[in-house]
Amino acid sequence: MKILMVLTSHDQLGNTGKKTGFWLEEFAAPYYAFLDAGADITLASPKGGQPPLDPKSDEADAQTEATERFRKDGAAQAALASTSKLSTVQAASYDAVFYPGGHGPLWDLAEDKDSIALIETMYAAGKPVSTVCHAPGVLRHVRAADGSPLVKGKKVTGFSDSEEAAVQLTDIVPFLVEAELNRLGGNYSKLADWQSYAVADGNLITGQNPASSVAVAQQVLKLLG
């Protein structure tokens, strides 16, 4: 069982002068869910090397059992520091792909040709394509075989407009995940802010927020049997 995890390389929060990147919990929890299930995990990012960590996800109130485990795991830290360049990744080598969120993917992965092609290839091959929180934004330019938006008519979720308003970044992000999924014709649903919620529609799996990361990983493992 080979699983690819794709992280952002983008570290600037718009023009605020603040940093962003990937959200630690959304990487760590699925990483260990996959690892403990016996998966062989490859990490990739557009630029390769160490992806930027969203500093907010490093604060005390964002910590979980998985993030604490990561801090004591030298092997996982080394793997994260040396991600493969996304342009070198072959979709055929993997059984599933998972995208952690954080605000970073809205700027780079959502527009990345290699990421778009990877998702289209893996989805068409019937392999699980999974994203959580802001990462469903990476689906915005992905097309189905008939040329329509991949999410059109499919059950999806992702970081809600009300959650974006709660973190006061509505006017900073390049687009709102909920609004974009709806614009593309996705059958978007959500729970109350910050509740764990994952949706599977065939081999497309999406999660609403950081609390949903384990639920998404579990859906992936379920599909992989």
C-alpha positions in Angstrom: 0.0 0.0 0.0 1.8 3.1 -1.3 0.3 6.5 -0.3 1.5 9.9 -1.6 1.1 13.0 0.6 1.4 16.3 -1.2 2.2 19.4 0.8 2.3 23.1 -0.1 5.5 25.0 -0.7 3.9 28.4 -0.3 4.7 30.4 2.9 3.2 33.9 2.4 -0.2 34.8 3.8 -1.3 37.0 0.9 0.1 40.6 1.4 -0.2 40.5 5.2 3.5 40.0 5.7 2.6 37.0 7.9 3.6 33.4 7.2 1.5 30.4 6.2 2.1 26.9 4.9 0.7 23.5 5.8 -1.3 22.7 9.0 0.6 20.4 11.3 -2.3 18.3 12.6 -3.6 17.8 9.1 -0.3 16.3 8.1 0.6 14.4 11.3 -2.7 12.7 12.0 -3.1 11.1 8.5 0.6 10.4 8.4 0.4 8.2 11.5 -3.0 6.7 10.5 -1.4 5.5 7.2 1.9 4.5 8.8 0.2 2.5 11.5 -1.9 0.7 8.8 1.4 -0.4 7.2 1.5 2.0 4.4 4.6 3.1 2.5 4.4 6.9 2.5 6.0 9.3 0.1 6.0 13.0 0.8 6.1 15.6 -2.1 5.7 19.3 -2.6 6.0 21.7 -5.6 9.5 22.9 -4.6 10.7 19.7 -2.8 12.6 19.8 0.4 11.2 21.2 3.7 7.6 22.5 3.3 6.7 25.6 5.3 4.7 25.0 8.5 1.9 27.4 9.3 3.1 29.0 12.5 -0.5 29.0 13.9 -0.6 25.2 13.7 2.5 25.1 16.0 0.7 27.0 18.8 -0.3 25.3 22.0 -4.1 25.2 21.3 -3.6 23.4 18.0 -1.7 20.4 19.4 -3.0 16.9 19.4 -1.7 13.4 20.2 -0.5 13.1 16.6 1.5 16.4 16.6 3.1 15.5 19.9 4.1 12.1 18.4 5.6 13.9 15.4 7.8 16.1 17.6 9.4 13.0 19.1 9.7 11.2 15.7 13.1 11.9 14.1 12.3 9.7 11.1 9.1 11.6 10.3 10.9 14.9 10.7 13.6 13.8 8.3 11.1 12.6 5.8 9.3 16.0 5.9 12.5 17.9 5.5 13.3 16.1 2.3 10.0 15.9 0.3 10.3 14.9 -3.4 9.7 17.5 -6.1 6.1 17.1 -7.3 7.2 17.3 -10.9 9.2 14.0 -10.5 6.3 12.0 -9.0 4.6 9.3 -11.1 0.9 8.7 -10.3 1.3 5.0 -11.3 3.6 4.4 -8.4 0.9 5.1 -5.8 -2.4 3.6 -4.6 -3.8 6.9 -3.1 -3.0 10.6 -2.7 -3.7 12.8 0.3 -3.4 16.6 0.5 -3.1 18.2 4.0 -4.5 21.7 4.2 -3.3 24.9 5.8 -3.8 28.1 3.7 -0.7 27.5 1.6 -2.3 25.2 -1.0 -4.8 27.9 -2.0 -1.9 29.8 -3.6 0.3 27.1 -5.1 -1.2 23.7 -5.3 -4.6 25.0 -6.5 -2.8 26.4 -9.6 0.0 23.8 -10.0 -0.1 21.9 -13.3 1.7 18.9 -11.9 -0.8 18.6 -9.0 -3.8 19.0 -11.4 -2.4 16.3 -13.7 -1.6 14.0 -10.8 -5.2 14.2 -9.4 -6.8 13.7 -12.8 -4.7 10.6 -13.5 -5.2 9.1 -10.1 -8.9 9.8 -10.0 -9.4 8.3 -13.5 -7.5 5.2 -12.4 -10.0 4.7 -9.6 -7.5 5.5 -6.9 -8.5 7.5 -3.7 -8.0 11.2 -4.1 -8.3 12.8 -0.6 -8.0 16.4 0.7 -8.8 18.1 4.0 -9.7 21.6 5.2 -8.2 24.1 2.7 -6.8 21.4 0.5 -10.1 20.7 -1.4 -9.2 24.0 -3.0 -6.6 22.0 -5.0 -9.5 20.6 -7.0 -10.6 23.9 -8.5 -9.0 23.4 -11.9 -9.2 19.6 -11.9 -11.3 18.1 -14.7 -13.2 14.9 -15.1 -12.8 12.8 -18.3 -15.6 14.6 -20.0 -13.9 18.0 -19.4 -16.3 19.2 -16.6 -15.1 20.2 -13.2 -14.2 17.0 -11.2 -16.3 18.1 -8.3 -19.4 18.9 -10.3 -22.4 16.9 -9.0 -20.2 15.2 -6.4 -20.6 15.2 -2.6 -17.8 17.4 -1.2 -16.8 19.4 1.8 -14.0 21.7 2.8 -13.1 24.7 5.0 -16.4 26.6 5.4 -16.9 30.2 4.6 -18.0 30.7 8.3 -14.8 29.1 9.5 -12.7 31.4 7.2 -14.6 34.3 8.7 -13.9 33.1 12.2 -10.1 33.2 11.5 -10.6 36.6 9.9 -9.0 35.7 6.5 -12.0 36.0 4.2 -10.5 39.0 2.5 -6.9 37.7 2.4 -7.3 34.3 0.7 -7.3 34.1 -3.1 -10.7 32.2 -3.0 -13.0 30.7 -0.4 -13.1 26.9 -0.5 -16.8 26.5 0.2 -17.8 29.2 -2.3 -15.5 27.8 -5.0 -16.7 24.2 -4.6 -20.3 25.5 -4.9 -19.4 27.6 -7.9 -18.0 24.5 -9.6 -21.2 22.6 -9.1 -20.1 20.5 -6.2 -22.7 19.1 -3.8 -21.2 20.9 -0.8 -22.2 20.1 2.8 -20.8 20.9 6.2 -21.3 20.6 9.9 -21.0 23.3 12.5 -17.6 25.1 12.6 -14.7 22.9 13.8 -16.7 19.6 13.9 -15.1 16.5 12.4 -16.8 15.9 9.0 -15.6 13.8 6.0 -17.4 13.0 2.8 -16.7 10.2 0.3 -18.2 10.2 -3.2 -16.7 7.2 -5.0 -12.9 7.6 -4.8 -13.0 11.4 -4.0 -12.8 12.1 -0.2 -12.9 15.5 1.4 -12.8 16.8 5.0 -14.0 20.0 6.4 -11.4 21.2 8.8 -8.4 20.2 10.9 -10.6 18.0 13.2 -11.6 16.0 10.1 -8.1 14.8 9.1 -8.2 11.4 10.8 -11.7 10.8 9.4 -10.5 11.4 5.9 -7.5 9.1 6.4 -9.8 6.4 7.7 -12.0 6.7 4.6 -8.9 6.3 2.4 -7.8 3.2 4.2 -11.3 1.8 4.0 -11.3 2.3 0.2 -7.9 0.6 0.0 -9.3 -2.3 2.0 
